[in-house]
Amino acid sequence: MAKNNMGIADDEFYSDARKLTNYASALDNNLRDYLAAVRVICDEAIQDQLIRSRLLDLCKQVESVREPLTSIVSQASKDCKTFVKEIDKADQFLY
């Protein structure tokens, strides 16, 4: 008899949630390091006020991307875990 391949691979969804969280954490760390480096450059190396102000504007734009990224990843991770729980409940843990 053929094996039924219709089960949900719970571990894959939990793994995806972990990978997503780890990736976002690494990205957030890199963005923080980048912002810190640009700010140091602005404070200690850039003499031209126009260039300095443009770099600080860039920092604000990067910061505006960084903040929602954290909440998006958090929600996506929760959604993966909730999906598995809902499937387990609906199929009464058969798969």
Order of alpha helices (4+ residues) and beta strands (2+ residues): alpha-alpha
